[in-house]
Amino acid sequence: MEIIDLHCDVLLKLQLSGGKMRFENDNQLDANKHRLQAGKVKVQAFAIFIEPEIEQEEKWAAALGQVALFHNEVLGRNPEMKQIHSWSDFASLKEGEIGAFLTLEGVDTIGNDINKLAELHKKGVLSVGLTWNNANLAADGAGEPRGAGLTLFGKEIVQFNNRQKILTDVSHLSEQAFWDVMECADFPIASHSNSRYLCNHPRNLTGNQANALFRNDGMLHVVFNPPFLTETEVAGIQDVIRHIDYFCSLGGVENIGFGSDFDGISEHVIGLENSSKYQNLINELLKHFSEDDVRGFASRNFIEHLPK
């Protein structure tokens, strides 16, 4: 089955390598082109993520550097990779092509200048998470003890997303910021989160949060990071399925997708170590769910929830 994956950190790894890695086949990349092809990944989202220790005045240049790597290294050297500029581009992907689009993981990089977000949108950013785990000028992240919600600037960003039909990603938000987003976002998603009921990690979503996403017809993409699956460094494919099954029990069978976090995680699910192993997950899911449901998880649910 063809896969849509809503989150990877390939661009950060490419940037940190200083030009030494090649997206095509570097084995240090969980989601290199060859592995995407082997796993039948049809569309991959590429996050722009700037590490919090980078000085604020250097973050914008670092973000533009990752955009350049996306265009020059990911797309430029690999003609099979096709940029998705707008949601309508999903329908025009041909056999053998892999769609690729940009996301923004944390708006720290734009400071207080929403014009920079508009510039990133013009360069192809189609999904925006307001924070990583830390607090910034838009909101508190999941790792900020204060746990505050959206600022006025954060709400301005969500309104911009609504106008431009950009997804607003809740995966790294504090719980209060999550609820604030749900009040004002037209296109909320969780790009890479699991169930806090099954795994009590602050990066995961409570049952109430998941229910709210489903009521608002938002997508929830399960993540393959063992600490978010089992609270340990060890997890198997059955642990991924356990979280999917739980979200289905809440009525989310048509709102579940995948957000691997490949190249952003240091531990891996056994049997799901990189993008080439995706069909292992599909084969196991087919033992627990109907083929129709699994096709939904793999790609169709996301296609049917594209902003219109």
C-alpha positions as CSV (number, residue, x, y, z in Angstrom):
1,M,0.0,0.0,0.0
2,E,1.1,3.5,-0.7
3,I,2.1,5.6,2.3
4,I,1.8,9.2,3.3
5,D,4.1,10.2,6.1
6,L,3.6,13.6,7.8
7,H,6.9,14.0,9.6
8,C,10.6,13.4,9.1
9,D,13.7,15.4,10.0
10,V,15.9,14.6,7.0
11,L,16.5,18.3,6.3
12,L,18.1,18.8,9.8
13,K,20.4,15.8,9.3
14,L,21.4,17.0,5.9
15,Q,22.2,20.5,7.3
16,L,24.2,19.1,10.2
17,S,26.2,17.0,7.8
18,G,27.6,20.1,6.1
19,G,27.1,18.7,2.7
20,K,28.5,15.2,3.4
21,M,25.2,13.3,3.1
22,R,23.3,12.5,0.0
23,F,19.5,12.2,0.2
24,E,19.5,9.6,-2.5
25,N,21.0,6.7,-0.6
26,D,22.9,7.8,2.5
27,N,22.5,5.0,5.1
28,Q,22.6,7.5,7.9
29,L,19.2,8.8,6.7
30,D,16.2,6.7,7.8
31,A,14.1,8.3,5.1
32,N,16.5,8.5,2.1
33,K,15.0,8.2,-1.4
34,H,15.8,4.6,-1.8
35,R,14.2,3.7,1.5
36,L,11.1,5.8,0.7
37,Q,10.8,3.9,-2.6
38,A,11.3,0.5,-1.0
39,G,8.6,1.3,1.6
40,K,6.2,2.5,-1.0
41,V,6.1,6.0,0.5
42,K,4.1,8.1,-2.0
43,V,4.3,11.4,-0.1
44,Q,6.8,12.5,2.5
45,A,6.5,15.7,4.6
46,F,9.9,17.3,5.3
47,A,10.1,19.4,8.5
48,I,12.1,22.6,8.9
49,F,13.3,22.4,12.4
50,I,15.9,24.7,14.0
51,E,17.4,23.5,17.2
52,P,16.6,25.7,20.2
53,E,20.3,26.3,21.1
54,I,20.8,28.2,17.8
55,E,21.0,31.9,18.5
56,Q,17.8,33.7,17.6
57,E,19.4,36.0,15.1
58,E,20.8,33.0,13.2
59,K,17.5,30.9,13.1
60,W,16.0,32.6,10.0
61,A,19.2,31.9,7.9
62,A,19.2,28.3,9.2
63,A,15.6,27.8,8.1
64,L,16.3,29.2,4.7
65,G,19.3,26.9,4.5
66,Q,17.1,23.9,5.1
67,V,14.7,25.1,2.4
68,A,17.6,25.3,0.0
69,L,18.6,21.8,0.9
70,F,15.1,20.7,0.1
71,H,15.2,22.3,-3.3
72,N,18.8,21.5,-4.2
73,E,19.5,18.1,-2.5
74,V,16.2,16.4,-2.1
75,L,14.4,17.7,-5.3
76,G,17.3,18.9,-7.5
77,R,19.3,15.6,-7.5
78,N,16.3,13.3,-7.5
79,P,13.9,13.8,-10.4
80,E,11.5,11.3,-8.9
81,M,10.9,13.7,-6.0
82,K,8.2,16.2,-6.9
83,Q,7.3,19.2,-4.7
84,I,3.8,19.5,-3.6
85,H,3.2,23.3,-3.7
86,S,-0.5,23.1,-2.9
87,W,-3.0,20.5,-1.8
88,S,-4.3,20.0,-5.4
89,D,-0.9,18.7,-6.4
90,F,-1.6,15.4,-4.7
91,A,-3.9,14.5,-7.6
92,S,-1.2,15.1,-10.2
93,L,1.5,12.7,-8.9
94,K,2.4,10.2,-11.5
95,E,3.5,6.5,-11.1
96,G,7.0,6.3,-9.7
97,E,7.0,9.9,-8.4
98,I,7.2,10.7,-4.7
99,G,5.5,13.8,-3.5
100,A,7.4,16.0,-1.0
101,F,6.2,19.1,0.9
102,L,7.6,21.3,3.6
103,T,6.4,21.8,7.1
104,L,7.6,24.1,9.9
105,E,8.2,22.6,13.3
106,G,8.2,25.7,15.6
107,V,7.8,29.3,14.6
108,D,10.9,30.4,16.6
109,T,12.6,31.0,13.3
110,I,10.3,33.9,12.3
111,G,10.6,35.8,15.6
112,N,7.7,38.2,15.7
113,D,7.5,38.8,11.9
114,I,4.5,37.0,10.3
115,N,5.8,38.2,6.9
116,K,8.5,35.6,7.3
117,L,5.9,32.9,7.7
118,A,4.2,34.2,4.5
119,E,7.6,33.9,2.7
120,L,8.0,30.3,3.9
121,H,4.5,29.6,2.7
122,K,5.5,30.9,-0.8
123,K,8.5,28.5,-0.6
124,G,6.1,25.6,-0.1
125,V,5.4,25.3,3.7
126,L,1.9,23.7,4.0
127,S,1.8,22.8,7.7
128,V,2.9,24.8,10.7
129,G,3.5,23.7,14.3
130,L,3.7,26.7,16.6
131,T,6.3,25.3,18.9
132,W,8.7,22.5,19.5
133,N,8.9,21.5,23.2
134,N,10.0,24.9,24.4
135,A,8.0,28.2,24.7
136,N,8.3,30.9,22.1
137,L,6.5,34.1,21.1
138,A,3.5,32.1,19.9
139,A,2.8,29.6,22.6
140,D,4.1,27.2,25.2
141,G,5.4,23.8,24.1
142,A,4.9,20.4,25.7
143,G,8.1,20.8,27.7
144,E,7.4,24.2,29.2
145,P,6.3,23.8,32.9
146,R,4.3,27.0,32.8
147,G,1.9,25.3,30.4
148,A,0.4,28.5,29.0
149,G,-1.7,28.7,25.8
150,L,-1.5,30.8,22.7
151,T,-0.3,34.4,22.7
152,L,-2.0,37.0,20.5
153,F,0.8,36.4,18.0
154,G,0.1,32.7,18.1
155,K,-3.6,33.4,17.3
156,E,-2.5,35.7,14.5
157,I,-0.5,32.8,13.1
158,V,-3.4,30.4,13.3
159,Q,-5.6,32.9,11.5
160,F,-2.9,33.2,8.8
161,N,-2.9,29.4,8.4
162,N,-6.7,29.4,8.1
163,R,-6.7,32.0,5.3
164,Q,-3.9,30.2,3.4
165,K,-5.3,26.7,4.0
166,I,-2.2,25.7,6.0
167,L,-2.5,22.9,8.5
168,T,-2.0,24.0,12.2
169,D,0.0,21.2,13.9
170,V,-0.7,20.6,17.6
171,S,1.8,17.8,18.2
172,H,4.3,19.8,20.3
173,L,2.0,22.2,22.1
174,S,1.2,22.4,25.8
175,E,-2.2,21.1,26.7
176,Q,-3.6,24.7,27.1
177,A,-2.2,25.8,23.8
178,F,-3.8,22.7,22.2
179,W,-7.2,23.8,23.4
180,D,-6.6,27.3,22.2
181,V,-5.8,26.0,18.8
182,M,-8.9,23.9,18.7
183,E,-11.0,27.0,19.3
184,C,-9.6,28.9,16.3
185,A,-7.9,26.6,13.8
186,D,-9.8,25.5,10.7
187,F,-7.3,22.8,9.8
188,P,-5.9,21.3,13.0
189,I,-3.7,18.1,12.8
190,A,-1.3,16.2,15.0
191,S,1.6,15.3,12.7
192,H,3.4,12.9,15.1
193,S,1.7,12.0,18.4
194,N,0.5,9.0,20.3
195,S,-1.9,8.2,23.2
196,R,-1.1,9.5,26.6
197,Y,-3.6,6.9,28.1
198,L,-1.3,4.1,26.8
199,C,2.0,6.0,27.3
200,N,2.1,8.8,29.8
201,H,4.5,11.1,27.9
202,P,3.9,14.9,27.7
203,R,4.3,14.7,23.9
204,N,1.3,12.4,23.6
205,L,-2.4,13.4,23.5
206,T,-5.0,12.6,26.1
207,G,-8.2,10.9,25.1
208,N,-10.1,14.2,25.4
209,Q,-7.6,15.9,23.1
210,A,-7.9,13.0,20.5
211,N,-11.7,13.2,20.7
212,A,-11.5,17.0,20.1
213,L,-9.4,16.5,17.0
214,F,-11.7,13.8,15.7
215,R,-14.8,16.0,16.3
216,N,-13.1,18.8,14.4
217,D,-12.3,16.3,11.6
218,G,-8.6,16.7,12.2
219,M,-6.0,14.0,11.4
220,L,-3.9,12.3,14.1
221,H,-0.7,10.7,12.9
222,V,0.9,8.1,15.1
223,V,4.7,8.4,15.7
224,F,7.2,5.6,15.7
225,N,9.3,6.8,18.6
226,P,9.6,4.1,21.3
227,P,9.5,6.5,24.3
228,F,6.1,7.8,22.9
229,L,4.9,4.2,22.5
230,T,6.0,2.4,25.7
231,E,7.8,5.0,27.8
232,T,11.0,3.0,27.2
233,E,13.6,2.8,24.5
234,V,12.2,-0.5,23.2
235,A,9.0,-1.0,21.2
236,G,7.7,-3.3,18.5
237,I,5.2,-3.0,15.7
238,Q,2.4,-4.3,18.0
239,D,3.0,-1.3,20.2
240,V,2.3,1.0,17.2
241,I,-0.9,-1.0,16.5
242,R,-2.0,-0.7,20.2
243,H,-2.1,3.1,19.8
244,I,-3.9,2.9,16.5
245,D,-6.4,0.5,18.0
246,Y,-7.0,2.9,21.0
247,F,-7.6,5.8,18.7
248,C,-10.0,3.7,16.7
249,S,-11.9,2.9,19.9
250,L,-12.5,6.7,20.3
251,G,-14.1,6.8,16.8
252,G,-11.0,8.0,14.9
253,V,-10.7,5.2,12.3
254,E,-11.1,7.7,9.5
255,N,-8.8,10.3,11.1
256,I,-5.6,8.2,11.7
257,G,-2.4,8.4,9.7
258,F,1.4,8.0,10.1
259,G,4.0,10.6,11.1
260,S,7.1,8.5,11.6
261,D,9.6,11.1,12.9
262,F,12.3,9.2,11.0
263,D,15.7,11.0,11.3
264,G,14.4,12.8,14.4
265,I,14.4,9.8,16.7
266,S,17.4,8.0,18.3
267,E,15.6,4.7,19.0
268,H,13.5,2.8,16.5
269,V,10.6,0.4,16.6
270,I,11.8,-3.2,16.0
271,G,10.9,-4.1,12.4
272,L,10.2,-0.5,11.6
273,E,13.7,1.0,11.7
274,N,13.5,3.2,8.6
275,S,11.1,4.0,5.7
276,S,12.0,0.9,3.8
277,K,10.2,-1.2,6.5
278,Y,6.8,0.5,6.1
279,Q,5.2,-2.6,4.5
280,N,6.0,-4.6,7.6
281,L,3.6,-2.3,9.5
282,I,1.0,-2.6,6.8
283,N,1.2,-6.4,6.8
284,E,0.7,-6.5,10.6
285,L,-2.1,-4.0,10.5
286,L,-3.9,-6.2,8.0
287,K,-4.0,-8.9,10.7
288,H,-6.0,-6.6,13.0
289,F,-8.1,-4.3,10.7
290,S,-9.9,-4.5,7.4
291,E,-8.0,-3.8,4.2
292,D,-10.2,-0.7,3.8
293,D,-9.3,0.7,7.2
294,V,-5.6,0.0,6.6
295,R,-5.7,1.8,3.3
296,G,-7.2,4.7,5.2
297,F,-4.4,4.8,7.7
298,A,-1.8,4.4,5.0
299,S,-2.8,7.4,2.9
300,R,-6.5,7.7,2.0
301,N,-7.6,9.3,5.3
302,F,-5.2,12.2,4.8
303,I,-6.2,12.7,1.1
304,E,-9.9,12.8,2.2
305,H,-9.0,15.5,4.8
306,L,-7.1,17.9,2.6
307,P,-8.1,21.5,3.1
308,K,-10.6,22.7,0.6
